[in-house]
Amino acid sequence: MRLMIIGTLSGQIGTATKIAIDRGAKVVHVEFIEQALSELRSGRGADLLMVDVSRDIAALNRALQAERIVVPIVACGIGSDAKAAVDAIRAGAKEYIPLPPDAELIAAVLEAVASESHQLIYRDPAMSRVIDLAAQVASSDASILITGESGTGKEILARFVHRKSSRSDKPFIAVNCAAIPENLLESELFGHEKGAFTGAVARRVGKFEEADGGTLLLDEISEMDIRLQAKLLRAIQEREIDRVGGTKPVRVNIRVIATSNRDLMQAVREGHFREDLLYRLNVLNLRIPALRERPADIVALSDFFARKYAEVNGVPPRAVSDAARAMLATHAWRGNVRELENTMHRAVLLATGTEIGPDAIRLPDGTRIGDDMLRVGTDPVDRAAAAAVHAARSFVGRTVADVERDLILQTLDHCLGNRTHAANILGISIRTLRNKLKQYTDEGVHVPPPGDPRYAVQG
């Protein structure tokens, strides 16, 4: 955690700095906004700005936006001045911390910034294999290409690799190549000299230099213009970059991780991506399975998001019911983890009983997941066709072993844990069923034992 404190705070700055350092933060202190901007332009960077409320937070926020420097602001002030707090939030601060500083409050803010959206939650064997491979290759300096559908968690996996690497105490810098306009991406990556173009009011160090010693994530690399790809290739090969408007190269020591949700070989064939750059980036490949390919993760993530958003919204925590879990497990999840997270956030707000039931699991338009089968009417042929489409859709992108496992576990659930009845329905021997269940347990899948309380009849 890199923390920059801006202002004097009437002597309280020393106390706040000591608390932050004790909590593991690397702290830089400047008095004025221009000094802060100079530090940020220089590439020393920050993960959080803690700003004296007497400083012009609105001007700071405008300057950060104009120079595309993304870093959250927390305002600080002596006492609990409600007006000052409101003005600071309106000016762009994320939080307001009253001073003298409370150690637990500062720790909570630092923890929130450090862990926000970076937690790696998984249980499914398909994802476990990816994580094991990521941990195995993390210690090398080889470039890594992480592929997978949008919303599967590619940046989270990249951060995991960084934490497991020898560079973990150095910066992790992420650049979304799809979110930055084409004409600005070059200066964002490589930096620029003062006057290099209109709006270049000062020398600005790019993300390559800011990540020096650490890891640079190039998110959605497939969206980069092919002309800029040549300069990127040279930077990766030679470990040196040229600032826009610069006169001499700058050496950098970084590990590059790239992500893509597109087929880059197809992009090469279509002339949109350089083949030599692909080979340079794809020394090691980590493919994240789609969420529909890892049903055990659906359960783990839905439980995690249910707890998270109950706390965020100040509502009583509710467990996800078995019926709701079954509904979640059969959905196609085209938006993957991102879609599941939004769905569970809605479910937490819509749930009314002691559990999160099927009625709370709804799509953005308010319809319940699976209700597409109910809208086809009562005609048996129409309903059979809709059921077939729904079933087929849930199988797409999944292996035979995954489908077999789900069928066995769902049948066991239907039989309230009775192994003999489940084996009869499945048309297999009880010995085969027991062997399969032992295999799933060894793979880390939760298999409720006979007599589990969840199967008790509720009277």
C-alpha positions as CSV (number, residue, x, y, z in Angstrom):
1,M,0.0,0.0,0.0
2,R,1.5,3.4,-1.1
3,L,-0.1,6.2,0.8
4,M,0.5,9.9,0.0
5,I,-0.6,12.4,2.7
6,I,-1.2,16.0,1.6
7,G,-1.3,18.9,4.0
8,T,-0.2,19.8,7.6
9,L,-3.3,18.8,9.6
10,S,-2.2,21.0,12.5
11,G,0.3,18.5,13.9
12,Q,-1.8,15.5,13.6
13,I,0.1,14.4,10.4
14,G,2.8,12.7,12.4
15,T,0.3,10.5,14.3
16,A,-1.6,9.6,11.1
17,T,1.7,8.7,9.3
18,K,2.9,6.5,12.2
19,I,-0.4,4.6,12.3
20,A,-0.3,4.0,8.5
21,I,3.3,2.9,8.6
22,D,2.5,0.5,11.5
23,R,-0.2,-1.0,9.3
24,G,2.3,-1.7,6.6
25,A,1.8,1.4,4.3
26,K,4.7,3.1,2.6
27,V,4.0,6.8,3.3
28,V,5.0,10.0,1.4
29,H,4.1,13.4,2.8
30,V,3.8,16.6,0.9
31,E,2.2,19.9,1.9
32,F,0.6,21.2,-1.3
33,I,-1.4,19.8,-4.2
34,E,1.2,20.8,-6.8
35,Q,3.8,18.9,-4.9
36,A,1.5,15.9,-4.9
37,L,0.9,16.1,-8.7
38,S,4.6,16.4,-9.3
39,E,5.2,13.2,-7.2
40,L,2.5,11.4,-9.1
41,R,3.8,12.5,-12.5
42,S,7.3,11.4,-11.5
43,G,6.1,7.7,-11.4
44,R,6.5,7.3,-7.6
45,G,2.7,6.8,-7.6
46,A,0.2,6.2,-4.8
47,D,-2.6,3.8,-4.1
48,L,-4.4,6.3,-1.8
49,L,-4.3,10.1,-1.2
50,M,-5.1,11.3,2.3
51,V,-5.8,15.0,2.0
52,D,-6.1,17.8,4.5
53,V,-9.7,19.0,4.1
54,S,-8.4,22.6,4.0
55,R,-6.7,21.9,0.6
56,D,-8.6,22.4,-2.6
57,I,-9.8,18.8,-3.1
58,A,-12.0,19.8,-6.1
59,A,-9.0,21.3,-7.9
60,L,-6.9,18.2,-7.1
61,N,-9.7,15.9,-8.4
62,R,-9.9,17.9,-11.6
63,A,-6.2,17.8,-12.1
64,L,-6.1,14.0,-11.6
65,Q,-8.9,13.5,-14.1
66,A,-7.3,15.9,-16.7
67,E,-4.0,13.9,-16.5
68,R,-5.8,10.5,-16.2
69,I,-4.2,9.7,-12.9
70,V,-6.6,7.2,-11.1
71,V,-6.1,7.2,-7.4
72,P,-8.8,7.4,-4.6
73,I,-9.0,10.5,-2.3
74,V,-9.8,10.4,1.4
75,A,-10.3,13.7,3.2
76,C,-9.1,14.4,6.8
77,G,-10.0,17.2,9.1
78,I,-9.7,18.2,12.8
79,G,-12.8,17.2,14.7
80,S,-16.1,16.2,13.1
81,D,-17.0,19.2,11.0
82,A,-20.1,18.0,9.1
83,K,-20.1,20.7,6.5
84,A,-16.4,20.2,5.7
85,A,-17.1,16.4,5.4
86,V,-20.0,17.0,3.0
87,D,-18.0,19.5,0.9
88,A,-15.1,17.1,0.6
89,I,-17.3,14.2,-0.6
90,R,-18.9,16.5,-3.1
91,A,-15.5,17.6,-4.3
92,G,-14.5,14.0,-5.1
93,A,-13.3,12.4,-1.8
94,K,-14.4,8.8,-1.2
95,E,-14.4,9.1,2.6
96,Y,-13.9,11.6,5.4
97,I,-11.7,10.7,8.5
98,P,-12.0,13.0,11.6
99,L,-8.8,13.7,13.4
100,P,-7.1,13.1,15.9
101,P,-6.9,9.8,13.9
102,D,-8.4,6.6,15.2
103,A,-6.0,3.7,14.5
104,E,-8.8,1.2,13.7
105,L,-10.5,3.6,11.3
106,I,-7.3,4.3,9.4
107,A,-6.6,0.6,9.3
108,A,-10.1,-0.1,7.9
109,V,-9.7,2.5,5.2
110,L,-6.3,1.1,4.2
111,E,-7.6,-2.5,4.2
112,A,-10.6,-1.5,2.1
113,V,-8.4,0.1,-0.5
114,A,-5.9,-2.8,-0.5
115,S,-8.5,-5.6,-0.8
116,E,-11.2,-3.9,-2.8
117,S,-12.3,-6.3,-5.6
118,H,-9.0,-8.2,-5.4
119,Q,-10.2,-11.3,-3.4
120,L,-9.7,-14.6,-5.1
121,I,-12.7,-16.9,-4.2
122,Y,-12.7,-20.4,-5.7
123,R,-13.6,-24.0,-4.8
124,D,-14.1,-25.8,-8.1
125,P,-11.3,-28.2,-9.3
126,A,-11.3,-26.6,-12.7
127,M,-10.3,-23.2,-11.1
128,S,-8.0,-24.9,-8.6
129,R,-5.9,-26.2,-11.5
130,V,-5.5,-22.7,-12.9
131,I,-4.5,-21.3,-9.5
132,D,-2.0,-24.1,-9.0
133,L,-0.4,-23.4,-12.3
134,A,-0.4,-19.6,-11.6
135,A,1.4,-20.2,-8.3
136,Q,3.9,-22.4,-10.0
137,V,5.0,-19.9,-12.6
138,A,4.7,-16.8,-10.5
139,S,8.3,-16.9,-9.3
140,S,9.6,-16.6,-12.9
141,D,9.9,-13.3,-14.8
142,A,8.3,-14.7,-18.0
143,S,5.5,-12.8,-19.6
144,I,2.0,-14.3,-19.0
145,L,-1.1,-14.1,-21.1
146,I,-4.3,-14.6,-19.2
147,T,-7.3,-15.4,-21.3
148,G,-11.0,-16.0,-20.6
149,E,-14.4,-14.5,-21.2
150,S,-15.3,-11.0,-19.9
151,G,-16.0,-11.0,-16.2
152,T,-14.1,-14.2,-15.3
153,G,-11.6,-12.5,-13.0
154,K,-8.5,-12.0,-15.2
155,E,-7.2,-9.0,-13.3
156,I,-7.7,-10.7,-10.0
157,L,-5.6,-13.7,-11.2
158,A,-2.9,-11.2,-12.4
159,R,-2.8,-9.7,-8.9
160,F,-2.5,-13.2,-7.4
161,V,0.5,-13.9,-9.6
162,H,2.1,-10.6,-8.6
163,R,1.6,-11.3,-4.8
164,K,3.2,-14.8,-5.3
165,S,6.2,-13.4,-7.2
166,S,9.5,-12.0,-6.0
167,R,8.3,-8.6,-7.1
168,S,5.4,-8.6,-4.6
169,D,6.9,-5.6,-2.6
170,K,7.1,-3.5,-5.8
171,P,4.2,-1.8,-7.6
172,F,1.5,-3.6,-9.5
173,I,0.3,-1.2,-12.2
174,A,-2.8,-1.9,-14.4
175,V,-3.6,-0.3,-17.7
176,N,-7.0,-0.9,-19.4
177,C,-6.1,-0.7,-23.1
178,A,-9.7,-0.6,-24.1
179,A,-10.7,2.3,-21.8
180,I,-8.0,4.9,-22.9
181,P,-8.4,6.7,-26.2
182,E,-6.0,5.5,-28.9
183,N,-4.3,8.9,-29.2
184,L,-3.6,9.0,-25.5
185,L,-2.5,5.4,-24.8
186,E,1.1,5.8,-26.0
187,S,1.8,8.7,-23.5
188,E,-0.1,6.7,-20.8
189,L,2.2,3.7,-21.3
190,F,5.5,5.4,-22.0
191,G,5.1,8.9,-20.6
192,H,5.8,12.2,-22.2
193,E,8.0,15.3,-22.0
194,K,6.6,18.8,-21.2
195,G,5.2,20.3,-24.4
196,A,5.3,17.0,-26.4
197,F,1.7,17.7,-27.4
198,T,-1.2,20.0,-26.5
199,G,-2.1,19.5,-22.8
200,A,1.4,18.1,-21.9
201,V,1.8,20.7,-19.1
202,A,4.7,18.9,-17.4
203,R,6.9,15.8,-17.8
204,R,4.8,12.7,-17.0
205,V,6.2,9.3,-16.3
206,G,4.3,6.5,-18.0
207,K,3.0,3.2,-16.6
208,F,6.1,1.4,-17.7
209,E,8.3,3.5,-15.5
210,E,5.8,3.6,-12.7
211,A,5.8,-0.2,-12.6
212,D,9.7,-0.3,-12.5
213,G,10.8,-3.3,-10.4
214,G,7.2,-4.6,-10.3
215,T,4.5,-5.9,-12.6
216,L,2.6,-4.1,-15.4
217,L,-0.8,-5.5,-16.4
218,L,-1.9,-4.7,-19.9
219,D,-5.7,-5.4,-19.6
220,E,-7.6,-6.2,-22.9
221,I,-4.4,-6.0,-24.9
222,S,-6.3,-7.0,-28.1
223,E,-7.8,-3.5,-28.2
224,M,-4.4,-1.8,-28.7
225,D,-3.9,-0.2,-32.1
226,I,-1.5,-2.3,-34.2
227,R,0.9,0.7,-34.8
228,L,1.4,1.0,-31.1
229,Q,2.0,-2.7,-30.8
230,A,5.4,-2.3,-32.5
231,K,6.6,0.1,-29.9
232,L,5.2,-2.2,-27.1
233,L,7.1,-5.1,-28.6
234,R,10.4,-3.2,-28.6
235,A,9.8,-2.1,-24.9
236,I,9.2,-5.7,-23.8
237,Q,12.2,-7.1,-25.8
238,E,14.7,-4.4,-25.0
239,R,13.5,-3.5,-21.5
240,E,13.6,0.2,-22.5
241,I,11.1,2.8,-23.5
242,D,11.0,6.2,-25.2
243,R,8.8,8.9,-23.7
244,V,6.7,10.8,-26.2
245,G,8.8,13.8,-27.2
246,G,11.8,12.4,-25.4
247,T,15.4,12.3,-26.8
248,K,16.9,9.3,-25.0
249,P,15.6,5.8,-24.0
250,V,14.8,4.9,-20.4
251,R,15.6,1.5,-19.0
252,V,12.9,-0.4,-17.1
253,N,12.7,-3.6,-15.2
254,I,9.2,-5.0,-15.2
255,R,7.2,-8.2,-15.6
256,V,4.4,-8.0,-18.2
257,I,1.1,-9.7,-17.8
258,A,-1.5,-9.2,-20.5
259,T,-5.2,-10.2,-20.7
260,S,-7.6,-10.8,-23.5
261,N,-11.2,-12.0,-23.9
262,R,-10.7,-12.4,-27.6
263,D,-9.0,-15.2,-29.7
264,L,-5.7,-13.5,-30.4
265,M,-4.6,-16.0,-33.0
266,Q,-7.8,-15.1,-35.0
267,A,-6.9,-11.4,-34.5
268,V,-3.4,-12.2,-36.0
269,R,-5.0,-13.9,-39.0
270,E,-7.3,-10.9,-39.5
271,G,-4.3,-8.5,-39.3
272,H,-5.4,-6.8,-36.1
273,F,-2.6,-8.1,-33.9
274,R,1.1,-8.7,-34.4
275,E,2.1,-12.3,-34.4
276,D,5.6,-11.6,-32.9
277,L,4.0,-9.6,-30.1
278,L,1.6,-12.5,-29.3
279,Y,4.5,-14.9,-29.0
280,R,6.4,-12.5,-26.8
281,L,3.4,-12.1,-24.5
282,N,2.2,-15.7,-24.5
283,V,5.3,-17.4,-23.0
284,L,2.9,-18.8,-20.4
285,N,-0.9,-19.0,-20.8
286,L,-3.4,-19.1,-18.1
287,R,-7.0,-19.7,-19.3
288,I,-9.7,-19.0,-16.8
289,P,-12.7,-21.2,-17.3
290,A,-16.1,-19.5,-17.7
291,L,-18.2,-19.5,-14.6
292,R,-20.6,-22.1,-16.1
293,E,-17.7,-24.5,-16.3
294,R,-17.0,-24.4,-12.6
295,P,-20.3,-24.9,-10.7
296,A,-18.7,-25.3,-7.3
297,D,-17.4,-21.7,-7.7
298,I,-20.9,-20.5,-8.3
299,V,-21.9,-21.7,-4.8
300,A,-18.8,-20.3,-3.1
301,L,-19.1,-16.9,-4.9
302,S,-22.8,-16.6,-4.3
303,D,-22.3,-17.2,-0.5
304,F,-19.4,-14.7,-0.5
305,F,-21.4,-12.0,-2.3
306,A,-24.4,-12.6,-0.1
307,R,-22.3,-11.9,3.0
308,K,-20.5,-8.9,1.4
309,Y,-23.6,-7.1,0.3
310,A,-25.5,-7.7,3.4
311,E,-22.7,-5.9,5.3
312,V,-22.5,-3.1,2.7
313,N,-26.2,-2.5,2.8
314,G,-26.7,-2.9,6.6
315,V,-29.2,-5.8,6.3
316,P,-29.3,-9.0,8.2
317,P,-27.0,-11.7,6.7
318,R,-29.1,-14.5,5.0
319,A,-27.9,-17.9,3.8
320,V,-28.6,-18.8,0.2
321,S,-31.3,-21.5,0.1
322,D,-30.7,-24.9,-1.6
323,A,-33.4,-24.1,-4.1
324,A,-31.7,-20.8,-5.0
325,R,-28.3,-22.5,-5.2
326,A,-29.8,-25.0,-7.7
327,M,-31.2,-22.2,-9.8
328,L,-27.9,-20.3,-9.7
329,A,-25.9,-23.4,-10.7
330,T,-27.9,-24.0,-13.9
331,H,-27.9,-20.4,-15.2
332,A,-25.6,-19.7,-18.3
333,W,-23.9,-16.7,-16.7
334,R,-22.8,-15.0,-19.9
335,G,-21.4,-12.1,-17.7
336,N,-19.6,-14.6,-15.5
337,V,-18.5,-13.5,-12.0
338,R,-19.4,-9.9,-12.7
339,E,-23.0,-10.9,-13.6
340,L,-23.2,-13.2,-10.6
341,E,-22.1,-10.4,-8.2
342,N,-24.7,-8.1,-9.5
343,T,-27.4,-10.8,-9.2
344,M,-26.5,-11.5,-5.6
345,H,-26.4,-7.8,-4.8
346,R,-30.0,-7.6,-6.1
347,A,-30.9,-10.8,-4.2
348,V,-29.7,-9.4,-0.9
349,L,-31.9,-6.3,-1.3
350,L,-35.0,-8.3,-2.5
351,A,-34.9,-11.2,0.0
352,T,-37.5,-11.1,2.7
353,G,-37.4,-14.4,4.6
354,T,-34.7,-16.0,6.7
355,E,-32.9,-17.2,3.6
356,I,-32.2,-15.9,0.1
357,G,-34.7,-17.9,-1.9
358,P,-35.5,-18.4,-5.6
359,D,-37.8,-15.4,-5.7
360,A,-34.9,-13.0,-4.9
361,I,-32.7,-14.4,-7.7
362,R,-33.7,-12.0,-10.5
363,L,-32.4,-10.7,-13.8
364,P,-31.9,-6.9,-14.3
365,D,-35.4,-6.5,-15.9
366,G,-36.9,-8.0,-12.7
367,T,-37.8,-11.4,-14.1
368,R,-36.7,-14.5,-12.2
369,I,-33.9,-16.7,-13.5
370,G,-35.5,-19.6,-15.3
371,D,-38.8,-17.7,-15.9
372,D,-38.2,-17.8,-19.7
373,M,-39.5,-21.4,-19.5
374,L,-42.7,-20.2,-17.9
375,R,-43.5,-17.6,-20.5
376,V,-44.0,-20.1,-23.3
377,G,-47.5,-21.0,-22.2
378,T,-49.1,-24.3,-21.2
379,D,-48.8,-26.1,-24.5
380,P,-46.8,-29.3,-23.8
381,V,-44.9,-29.1,-27.1
382,D,-43.8,-25.5,-26.4
383,R,-42.8,-26.2,-22.8
384,A,-40.8,-29.3,-23.9
385,A,-39.0,-27.3,-26.5
386,A,-38.3,-24.5,-24.0
387,A,-37.0,-27.0,-21.5
388,A,-34.7,-28.6,-24.1
389,V,-33.3,-25.2,-25.1
390,H,-32.8,-24.3,-21.4
391,A,-31.0,-27.6,-20.7
392,A,-28.8,-27.4,-23.8
393,R,-27.8,-23.8,-22.9
394,S,-26.6,-24.9,-19.5
395,F,-24.4,-27.6,-21.0
396,V,-22.6,-25.3,-23.5
397,G,-18.9,-25.0,-22.8
398,R,-18.9,-27.7,-20.1
399,T,-17.1,-31.1,-20.1
400,V,-18.8,-34.5,-19.9
401,A,-17.2,-35.0,-16.5
402,D,-18.6,-31.7,-15.2
403,V,-22.1,-32.6,-16.4
404,E,-21.9,-36.1,-14.9
405,R,-20.8,-34.7,-11.6
406,D,-23.7,-32.3,-11.4
407,L,-26.2,-35.0,-12.4
408,I,-24.9,-37.3,-9.7
409,L,-24.9,-34.6,-7.0
410,Q,-28.3,-33.2,-7.9
411,T,-29.8,-36.7,-8.0
412,L,-28.3,-37.4,-4.5
413,D,-29.8,-34.1,-3.3
414,H,-33.2,-35.1,-4.8
415,C,-33.0,-38.4,-2.9
416,L,-32.2,-36.5,0.4
417,G,-28.8,-38.1,0.5
418,N,-29.9,-41.7,0.1
419,R,-27.1,-43.4,-1.8
420,T,-29.1,-46.5,-2.8
421,H,-32.1,-44.6,-4.2
422,A,-29.8,-42.2,-6.1
423,A,-27.8,-45.2,-7.6
424,N,-31.1,-46.8,-8.8
425,I,-32.3,-43.6,-10.5
426,L,-28.9,-43.1,-12.1
427,G,-28.7,-46.7,-13.3
428,I,-25.3,-47.4,-11.7
429,S,-24.2,-49.6,-8.9
430,I,-24.0,-48.3,-5.4
431,R,-20.2,-49.1,-5.5
432,T,-19.7,-46.9,-8.6
433,L,-21.7,-44.1,-6.9
434,R,-19.5,-44.3,-3.8
435,N,-16.3,-44.3,-5.9
436,K,-17.6,-41.2,-7.8
437,L,-18.5,-39.4,-4.5
438,K,-15.0,-40.2,-3.0
439,Q,-13.4,-38.8,-6.2
440,Y,-15.4,-35.6,-5.9
441,T,-14.5,-35.2,-2.2
442,D,-10.8,-35.7,-3.1
443,E,-11.1,-33.0,-5.7
444,G,-12.4,-30.6,-3.1
445,V,-16.1,-30.7,-4.0
446,H,-18.4,-30.7,-0.9
447,V,-20.4,-33.9,-0.8
448,P,-22.9,-34.0,2.1
449,P,-22.5,-37.2,4.1
450,P,-25.4,-39.6,4.8
451,G,-27.5,-38.2,7.6
452,D,-26.4,-34.6,7.0
453,P,-28.8,-32.2,8.7
454,R,-29.7,-30.5,5.4
455,Y,-31.6,-33.6,4.5
456,A,-33.7,-33.6,7.6
457,V,-37.5,-33.4,7.0
458,Q,-38.8,-30.0,8.3
459,G,-41.9,-30.4,10.3
